[in-house]
Amino acid sequence: MYVKGEFVRWYKPKYIVSETPIGGPLPTTPYDPVALRNAFEKAVVRRMMSDVPWGVLLSGGLDSSLVASIASRHIKR
């Protein structure tokens, strides 16, 4: 039976052991935009460490634009 808003797994392969949603359990902490921003910026800066020049490919989406903005801001420092 389908309940609106409930996760229903229609295909159950043998390698799936638990009934948790794909990607693991749902988060229990409340949304914190400052923590999200800090984690995202740290992730971008961490991947900028290189011995060779690097570039950014823009797809026109929000995520690549944010990565390019953070990289640009960090490289100016």
ABEGO torsion letter per residue (X at the ends): XBBBGBBBBABBBAABABABBBGEBBBABBBBAAAAAAAAAAAAAAAABBABBBBBBBAGBAAAAAAAAAAAAAAAX
